[in-house]
Amino acid sequence: MNLDEILQTFIVESRELLESMEQALLQLEQAPADAELLNAIFRAAHTIKGSASLFGLEHLVAFTHHAENVLDQVRGGEVPLSRDLVALLLQVRDHLAVLIDHIEAGSTPDASIHAQSQQLMQALQACSPSLSSSAEPEPLAVATPAPALPQTPLEDLPVAATSDWHISLYAGPNLLRDGMEPMALLHCLAGMGRVVGLATISQALPDVAEMDSETCYLGFALRYHSDLSAQAIEGVFEFARDCAQVCIVPPHSPLQQYRQALPPEPNQDQAVHAAWMQALQDCGSLTAPELALLWPPPPATSSAPTVPTPAAPAPPPAAAAKTTESALIRVQADTLDAHINLIGELIIASAGLHLAVANSGLPQLQEAASVVARLVESVRGSALQLRMVQIGATFNKFQRVVREVSQDIGKDIALDISGADTELDKTVIEKIGDPLTHLVRNAIDHGIEPVAVRMARGKPAQGRVRLHACHDAGNILIEVSDDGGGLSSERILAKAIERGLVRPEQTLSPHEIQQLIFEPGFSTAEQVNNLSGRGVGMDVVRRNIAALRGSIEIQSAEGQGTRIRIRLPLTLAIIDGFLVTVGDSSLVIPLDMVEECIELTPETAQQTKGHDVFPLRDELLPMIRLRQWFGLPEPSSLPSGFVSQADALLGSDPTARANLVVVRCGERRAGLLVDALQGEYQTVIRPLGPVFHGLPGMSGFTILGTGRVALIVDVLELLASVASGHTLNDNAGAGGATTSTPQHLSVA
């Protein structure tokens, strides 16, 4: 991996850390006593600073260092956590994101960015006094006591002459395996102070043939000059505690404290022990006379020190206890999309192979083709799972939106999130953000009443907006609801009449009135502000949802609140379909929406002749004749001798058979009248071209194994048309299918 790739990884990880930092800050505002949240924020800032120092990004290191100091003081109880401080830290987080963007673009921050950095750093200093460098820091405790060594009486040992810190880093074997880089730690220290001297202990290195590239064999002794506190320096090594041990000795400490600077466990390798002692002198932390006071030289007759020798770095218990680790691999989104496209082509090729094998009549070949088909289906499922991501990350972004917007308009609003672990395709996640933003902002601005109004209505002063997600019949259901004032049908209707969207003499149902808010240019806001009032938000929402092959519904009760339901497909790439034929055309119905199939007999067909309903178990089921809906050719225009099975059946042909496919989406059901059922079919979704864009009831097409094209039925649109009262004759004859449509569909 070259430096550019490593820098790109740093940028991606930094953005992830900033996202987690923002969420933790918003949660910390509601739970200021949660120490784990505060630690998570500190770790995020500390990791960004440490990684930035590795690349020499001094401006980023310096800026993050100020925020880290404040967070350290908050952790220590020196600075109280307030709402204003959280707001300031959120601004710091946003500015860090701007600096990361400049790094990715390869540009240098301009004067305005530097001015904003200085302004925020001054605000941080004003919010909390700087850490005092005059106070003598307390020495840090070491988990494992130093080994027994010949000691001069403690009262006779002087104070070390150096005015700098001494740091000994005992890198355990698993340091590299746990994702830590010793040089990154050293660069981080250099970014906060000055490394005066450095000695590397390499005596534990084995022969090249025995060396493991993932094992760390080195140790480091540093003389370090800085005005930081012991806690701040210790924070540099916070993430290395499980895989290394650190000894930090403050300036002008008694010499006996430097006994801790040796490895904590005895070892028979005296050369390693001697190397660590020599490192104290080589890095400049101790002089030769001071070292002799601590460890007197052995007698001249002795060829080696007679003291027990400390061990080479050993894995800490926490690191040794790790038997398994989850490995994550970052994959570019474009690479994953190309992978899915290739699998789609594989599915189409597999369908063609299956058809050819079936025509061959060779049993062994058919069995092999079945095995290949099963494997292709398994590969498809695993590939689609790679694209599935949890919607919680998208939901959590609205914590910040609700906090800031509610403050701007003077309302007290909280956001409740449920179903955050619900998974759906990453492409859907990317495109659902803007519609959800419109809905959440509208709920805050239009839905939740001011505090005085809520109190007068007997409601809690704090309004609540709720985001919920769940799986439902192979789709994902997203709900945006609030406990506000709900939609006023009278006000909506009056505005619609005023804007010419509805004629005064028209009679609309409550559902139809509520649907008017999705019309272009419609708004009930009295004044235009930066949140709403221009009548573009809800129209954009409906168009964006429709582009995702989804639907949107409104349920509202005046004075009680509003619930908006968005139903979306789990994926936009490959689905399980149900292949049917109508005339000589092939159609695909999403399998997860198919409830059952019913074969029509001449008797049941005659009962439904001339009607748009079908009696199904004491229930009248809306029936959609797909041939009429899509404007497919009449039987007389089909090739000689061909008669549609459904038309022949309705014409009392005793030998004809037709089928009714019962589909369901949410609470809506309908029956689709088709000629024949072909069975399940793995469907690779292709978008319709510009010529067919907006074709009613169609959401795309796929290529069959024969090479023919099959259109994919948009069940949501069909059910919505039935619910709105549109008839099939209206659709076919008045603006539904164009005269050219049957020609295009008949070739399929």
N, C-alpha and C positions, 0 to 999 in steps of 0.2 A: 504494500500500500504506500503510495507516494504522499508527499506533504499536502498536496491539494486535497486528496481524499481524506486524510486525517483532519484537515481543517474543516471540510464539509461535515464530517462526523461530529466535530466539536459544535458546529452551528446547529445541527439537528438536535443534539443532546441539550444544548443550552436553551433552545426554544421549548423543549419538553420540560426542562427544569423551571423555566419562567412560567409555564402553564400551571405546574404543580405549586409554584410559589404563590401565584395569584389565588388559586383555590384555597390554599392554606391560610392566606391573609384574610380572605372573606370569611372563612370558618372561624378564624381566631377572633374576629370582631364580635362574633356571637358567643364564643367560649374563650374569654381571655385567660382563663386559668389552665387551659390545656397546654401543658409543657411539650407534649409530643408535636403539636402543630408548630410551636415556636422553634423547636429543634429542626423540623422539616424545612422551615423557611431559612434558617441559618445554614443548613447543609446545602440547600440549593444555591444560595449566594456564595458560599465558600467553595463549592465545586466549580462554579463558573469562574471565580477568581483564580483558582488554582490552575484550571485548564487554560485560561487566557494567558497566564504567565508563561506557560510552556511555549506559546507562540510569540512571546514578546509583545503582547498587546497591552502596553503599559497604561494607556488611557483607560482601558476597560478595567484593569487591575486596580488602578488608583480609585476609580469611581466606586467599584464594588467594595473596596476596602472600607470606605466611609460607612456604607450601609451595614457592613458586617460588624463594625465597631458598635453601632447603635443596637443591633440585634444582640450582640454579646452582652451589652449593658442591660437590655431588657431581660435576657435570660438570667442575669445575676441579680435581678431585682433592684438595680440602681436607677432604672428609668421606668416609670409606670406606662403600661400600654393603654393608649387612648384612641378614640375614634380618629382624631386628627393625625396621630402617628401612623395609624393604618392607612389613612388616605395618602400620607406622604410616601409610605413604603410602596403603595400601589403606583404612584407616580415614578418612583425609582425603578420599579419593575418595568413600566412602560418605556422608560428611557433606556434601560438595558436592552430591550427589544429593538429599539431604534439603532443602538450601537452595533448590535448583532447584524441587523440588516445592512449596515454600511460595510461590515466585514465581509458579508457574503457578496456584496456588489463589488468589492475590491476598491471602494472609494474611501477617501479620507473625510472624516466629519468636518463640516464647515464651521465658520465662526459662531453661527447660531446654535449649533449642537454643543460646542464647547461652552458657550454662555449658559445654556440650559444645564449642562453638567455642573458648572460652578455654582449656579443658583441652587440646585438640589443638594450639592455637598454643603453649602452654607446653611441650608435649611436643616440638614441632618445635624450639623454641629450646633445650631441654635436649639434644636429639639433636645439634644443631649450633650452635656459637656464631654470633651475629648477624654479619652483614657489618660489618667495621670501617669506621667513617666517618672515623677519624683518619688512616688511611693515605692517602697522596696517590695518587690513581688515575693510571694511565699514560694518556697521550693515545692516542686510537685512530688507527690508520693509515687513510689515505684512498686508495682504489683508484686514483684519477686525480690526478696532481699538479696543483697550482694553476697558473694561467697566469702568465706572466712579467709582473711589475708593477714600477714604480719602487720600489726598496726603500731604506730607510735601513739602514746597516750593522747586522747582527744584534746585534753586541755593544753597540750604542747604544740598542737598543729595550728599554724597561722591561717589567715585568710588569704585566698588566692589574689594575686596582684592584678589579674585581668579585669577590665571593666566591661567585658563582653560576655554574652551567654555561651554556654557550651551545650551542644546537642549531640547525643549518640543515638544513631538509628540502627537497631538490630533487625535487619530485613529477614523475615522468615522465608522458608522455601516457597510458600504459596503466595507471596506478594504479587508476582506477575500473573499468576492464575486467577487471582481475585480482581484483576483489572487495574491494579495500582502500578504506577510508574515512578521509580525513585527519582528520576530527573525532574518529573513534574512537581514533586514535593520540594526539591531543591530550588526550582525556578519560582515556586510560590513564595518560599522564604526570601529569595532575592528580591521579589517584588515588594516586600514589606520592610525590607531592611538591607543589610549588606553582609554577604558571606566573606568574612575576613580571611579565614583559612579552612581548607578542606583536606581531609585525609581519607583515602579509600582502603578498606581492609579486604584483601582478596585472597588471604591464605586458605580460605575454605574452598577455593576453586578446585575441582577434580581435574583429572586428565581429560583431554578433548574427547577421547573415545567414550568416557563415562559421563560426559556433561549432558544434562537435560536442558533444552532450550527454554523450557517453561519454568525452570526452577531458578530462584534468586540465591546467589552464593555470596553476595557482597554485604559489607557494612560500611557505615559512614560516620566520621567524627567531624564536627563543625565548630569553628569559632565564629560566633554570629553577633553582629552589632545591630541593635534595634531598640526603639523606645516602647515596644509593645509590652503588654503584660504577659505573665506566664500562661494565663488562660488563653490569650490570643494566639500565642505560639503553639500551644498544645492543640488549638483548633485546627491548625494546618494538618495535623496527623490524625484527625478524627476518624477518617474513613480507613486508615491503615491500622487501627487498633487490633482488628481481628487477625491480621496477618503479619504484624511486626510489633516490636517493643521499642519505646522511645524513652530516653532519659534526658531531662532538661535541667541544667544547673544554672541558677541565676548568677549575675556578675558579683564579684567580691564575696563569693560563698566560702565557708570554711573548707579546707582541703579535704576533710573527711567525706564531704558530699560527692567528691569526684570518684570515690570508691564505687559509686553506683554506675559509673560510666563504663564498666566492664560487663560482658555478657553475664546473665544471671545464673547460669547453671555450670557446674564444673565439667571440664573436658580434659581428656588425656593429651590433647594436642597442645603442647606448650608453646608452639610457634604462633598459634592463633592468639593465645593470651599475651605473648610478648608483642605481637603486632598491635593489639588494641592499646596496650600501655604506651607504645611508641607513638600511636596515632594522636594521643592527647598532647604530646609535645609537638608533633609535626603540624598539627592544625593551629598551634599557637595558644591553646587554652591553658596549658601549664608549661612552666619552664623546667629545665632539667633538674635544678635543685629542688623545686616543689615536687617533682615526680619522685625524686630520691627520698624525700620525707615520707611520702605515702608508701612506696614500695622500695625499701632499702635494697641495694644490689646484693646478689648472692656472694658467698665467700669465693675467693680467687680460685680455690681448688675445685670449685663446682663448675661444671661445664654448662649448666642450665639452671634456671630458677628452680628453687626447691619448693616454691609455694604451689598449692593446688591451682590448677589452671581452669579458667572458665570455658564453657562450652561454645561451640559454634552456634549460630542462631538456630533455634529449634522452633517448630511450628507451635503457635499458641494453642491452648485447648480448644478455643472456639473454631479456629481454622481446621484443626485436626478432626473435629467432629463433623465437618462437612463431607459427607460421603457422595452426595449427588448434587449437581448444580444444574439449574435450567439454563440452557444455552439459547440465546436469541440472535438472530441474524437479520440485519437490516437489508431490505430489498427495495430497490427503486420502484415507484408506482408504475412507471412506464414499462419496466421489465415485466411486472406482474400482469399488466394489461395485455402485453404481447403474448404472454404465456396463456392467458385465457382465450385469446383469439385463436391461437394454434390448437387449443383443445376443442374449440368450436369447429374448426375445420376437420379435426380428427373425428368428431361425432358425425359430421356430414358424410365423410368418407366411409365411416363404419356402417352407416345406414345403407349406403350404396353397395358395400360389400355384402351385407346381410341379404339384400334383395337378390344380388347375383347368385349367392350361394343357395338361396331358397329355390331359385329357378334351375339350378344345376341338378338337384335331386340326389346329391352325394351325401350320405349320412355322416361320414367322417368329417367332411368339409363343413357340414352344418354344425356339428358339435364344436369344431374348432372356432367357427365364427361366433357361436354363442359364448364361448369363453372370452373371446376378444371383446364382445359387446359388454359383458359383465365388467371386464377390466376397464374399459373405456368409461363406463358409468361410475366406477369407483374413483378413477382419476378425475373425472368431472366434479364429483362431490368434494374430494379433497382440495381441488383447485379453487372451487368457489368458497370453501371454508377459509382459505388464505385471505380472501378479500373481505371477510366478515370482520367488522370492528364494532365495539360497543358504542352505543349512542350516548353514554354517560359523559364522555369528553365534550360532546356538543352541548349537552344540557348544562354542564357546569359553567360554560362560558357565559350563560345568562345570569349567573349570580352577580357578576360585575355590572351587567346591564341594568338589572333591577335595582341594585344599590345606588348607582349613580343617577339614573333617570328619576327614581322616586325622590331622591334628595333635591334634584333640580326643580321638580314641580311641587315640592312640599308635602309629599304623602309618605305615610309609613307603610311599607309593603315588604312582605317576606316571600321568598320563593321556595316552594316545596318540590322535590324531585323524587320520583319513584320509577322503577323499571330501568335504572341506568345501565344495567348489565345486559339489556336486550341488544342483540346483534343484528346488523343488516349490512348490505353491501357498501363498501367504502365510497363508491360512486354516488349512491343515494345520500350518504352522509354528507358528502361535499356539497351537494345541491340543495339540501334541505335547510341549510343554515339561514339563508336570507328569508325564506317564508316564515320560519319560526321567529326570526327577529321582528318581522312586521307584526306577527300575532302577539308576541310578548309585549312589545311597546304599545300596541293598541289596548291590550288588557290593562296596562298601567295607566295610560292616558284617558281612555274612554270608559274602561270597565270599573276600576276601583274608584269609589267616591272619595272626596275629601274627608278628613277625620271628623269634622263637625257634622257632616251629613251622615256618616256611618253611625256616630254616636246617637244622633236623633232617630235613626231607624232601629236602634237597639242592637247594632252590630259591634264587634270588637273594633277598637281604634285602628288596629293593624290589619290591613288588607292582605289577602293571600292569593298568589298566582301559583298554579300547579302545573308541572310538566310531568306527563306520564307516558310510558311506552310499554307495549306488550305485543306478543305474537297473536295473530288471530286468523285462522283459516289460511295459513300459508302467506299471509301478508303481515306487515307491521302496522300497528295502530298507535298513533301519536295523538295525545290529547293535550290541549292548552285550555285551561279553565281558570276562572276567577270567581270570587264571592262578591262581586260588585253589584252594580245596579241593573245589569242585564240590558237587553235591547228593547227599545220602545218602538213597538210596531206603528203606533200613530205618528211618531216623529219621523221614522224611516219612510213611511208612505207619503207624508207631507213633503219631505225633501225630494222624493222620487217624482212626485207630480210637479213640484216646482221646477225641477231640472228637465222635465219632459221625458223621463224614463217610463212613466206610467200615465195612461189617460185617466182623467178624473172619473169616468164612468166604469172603469174596469173594476172587477171584484177579484181580489187576490186572497188566497189562504194565508194563514200566519207563516207557514213554511216559505211560501213564495215571497212574502214581504221580507223575511229575514235574508233570503238569497239576494235581495237587491243590493246589499252592501258590497257584493262582489262585482257590481257593474262598474265599468270605467268612468272615472270622474265623480263617483258618488262619495259623499262625506256628509256627516251630520255635525261636524265641528263648526262652531260659530266663528272661530278665529283660526287663522293659519299660524302654526308655530313650527318649531324645529322637530316636533315629534309627529304631527299629523295635521290633517285639514286640507290636503291637496287632492285627496281622492285617488291616489295611485297605489297605496299600500295593498289593499285587499284584492284589487284587480291583479296585481303582480303575483300575489300569493296563489290565486286560482290558476293563473297561466303556468306558473312554475310547477305546481302540483300536477297539473294535467300533462306537462312535458315529461314527468316521471311516471306516467301511466297510473296516476293516483287519483283519489277523489277527496273532497272536503265537505263536511257537513257541519251545520250549526244547530245547537240546542240551547235555547235561552229562555229564561223566565224573568220577566221584569221585576226588579227589586231583589232577585235572588242570585243572579250571576249568569255567566255564559260559559258554555263548553263547546270547543271547536275540535272536531275529530278529523284527523288526516289518516287516510288509509293508503299505504304504499306497498309495492312489491318488494320482496326481500332482495332481489337482485335484478339487474337490468341486462344481464348477459345471457344466461342459459337457464331454461326452466323445464319442468316436466309438463308436457302438453298432452292433450287428448285430440287425436286426429279424426276428423269427420269429413264427409263429402256432401256437397249440396250441388245437384246437377253434375257437371263434370269438373267442378272446382273443389279444391281441398282447403279446409279451414282448420286452424288449431285453436283449441280452447284451453286456457291454463288449467292444468289438472287439479290444482288445489282448490279451484272454485267449483269443480264438478261434484255434485252430491249423489246423483244416481242417474241411470238411463232407463227409459221406459220404451218398450216396443209397442207401437200403436197397431191396433187391429182395425178392421173396417168399421166395426161397431163404434169404438171409441173415437175414431176419426170423424165419423158422421156427426157425433155429438158436438164436436168442436168446429164443424164446418161453418164458416161465416162468423166465427167468434174469435176473440183474442184471449180467451181463458181456457184452461183445461182442468177438469175435475180430478183432483188428486187427493184421495183419502179424505173426503168430506171437506176439501179445501179447494178454492178456485185459484189456480196458479196462472199468473200472466204468461201468455205464450207468444213467442217471437218467431215468425216465419223468416228464417235467414235468407231464403231466396228472394222474398219480397223486400226485405230490409236492405240488402245490398244491391238490389236491382239486377239480379242475375237473369239471364235470358229466359223467356217463356218457353215452355216445352215445344211450341211450334217452331221456334227459331233454332232449336238444337239440331244436331245431325239427324239424318233420316233414321227412323226407327227407334230414337231415344226418347224415353219419357221419364221424367223425374219420379222417383218412387213415392215421395210425399204427395205430388200432384196426382199420380195414378191412384193412390190410396184414397185421397179426398174425392176422387172421381169414381169411387166404388169399384175399383179393380180388385177382385178377390185374391189375386196372386201377389199384390203389391204389399210391401212392408215399409214402414217409416219409423223413425225413432225420435223420442223427445229427450233431450239432455237437460236435466234439472241442474241449474247453477245457483250458487248462493254467494253473496258477499255481505257480511254483516247480518243485518236483519232482512235484507231484501232477497227474494227468490224469484226465479222465472224459469220457463221451459223454452229451450231452443229447438225448433223443429228442423231436423236434418234428414237426409236420405239414408245415409249409412254410417256405421261406426267402424273406424279403422283401428282403434286401440291407442294405448299410450305411445308417446313419441318424445324423445329427447329433442328439445327445440332450442336451436341457436337463434337468438333474436337479432334481426337486422332492422335498422331504422328504415322507414319509408322515405323515398326520394322526394324532391321538391314537387314533382308532378302530383304525387299522391298525398302530400302533406294536408292534414285536416280531413282525410277521408273518414266519414262518420262510422264509428264502431270498429275501427281497425287501429291497432297499436304497433304494427310492424309486420315483418314477414320472415319466413325461414325457407331454406332449401331442402327439399326432400331427397331421399336416396336415389330417386329416379332422375333427379336434376330439375324437376318441376318446382314451381314456387307455390307455397301455401301461406295465405294471409293469417295473421294472428288476431283473433277476436278480442276486442276491448270490452270485456264483460261489464266493467264498471260503468262505461258510458251507456251500454244497452240498458242496464238496470236503472240508471239515473233517468233515462228517457222514459222508461215505463212508469217510474215513480212520479215524473212530472206531468204525466197524462198524455204524452205524444203517442199517436197511434202509428202503426206500421204504414198505413196508407199515406199519412201525413209525411212520413220520412221518405217514402219511395217516390211520392209524387211532387212534393213541394219542398224543394231545396235539399232533399236527402241525398240520394245518389244521382250523379249527373248522367247524361245520356251516354257519355263515353265510358262510364264505369263498367257496364256489363261486358264491353269488348275486352277491357283489361282483365277482368276477373275470369272470363271464360277461357282464356288461354292458360290459366293456372290449373 
